[in-house]
Amino acid sequence: MNGILYVVPTPIGNLEDITLRAVRILQQCDIVVCEDTRQTIKLLSHLKISKYLISFYTQNQLKRIPQIISLLNEGKNIALVSDCGTPAISDPGYYLIKEALNKNLTVVPLPGACALITALVGSGLTTDSFIFLGFLRKKLGKMRKELELAKQTDKTIIFYESPHRILKTLEVCKDVFGDNTDIVLARELTKKFEEFIRGQICDVIKDLSNRQILGEFVVVISNERENLIK
Ligand code: SAM
């Protein structure tokens, strides 16, 4: 019988944020496929689990896929994890999942921690419908185009950003959405210094310019055209 590929979310900071089912799958599987083995060993030791690990990161993933598919064909049950949150969400996983499905293998995704959902729910901005852009394009012109397209959807916009790029990115957001658009930056989610920085884009830029910027960010932008809807 073929093995199953389990897609297993792991915490985005707080180690308590792992489900009972995720722990059981990690205990019972034959192999854990992970991004950075050091990161996963830390989590597994915390859970008192010891497993055979296969490293699977952006640069080696395509080379690794045939090996992982062979192991599934041999009947091994495999848990796919990433360094944090849900695999395949701005993390490696998509190509492996697609190939497993192409080969008629069973893929079982587990629900769990994901920074974009945690940020959206805590943002206080509309959750009815939203668009997630992952990491924006790095070239400012392309970033602007991406944001302009997203603006046309009238849905809450969410994306991931690193601390050293956040200010430049916010300047582009200000140009595209206007000074007074509401924005929320979710920083260090689930961790000791978790913070939601809320306000109009121009004020949030002022706030960030006056402090040391630390931690990873999820950016959530209000994008409702309320007047048109009413
Ligand atoms: N797979 C992950 C998920 O499900 O959210 C995302 C991985 S992606 C490589 C990492 C980015 O997610 C960070 O740069 C940051 O934008 C966001 N992120 C992850 N953990 C976070 C946290 N605790 N607080 C705020 N943002 C976080």
Residues whose N, C-alpha, C, O or C-beta is under 5 A from the ligand:
A	BS01	SAM	I12 G13 C84 G85 T86 P87 I89 S90 D91 A113 C114 A115 L116 Y160 E161 A186 R187 E188 L189 E216 F217 V218
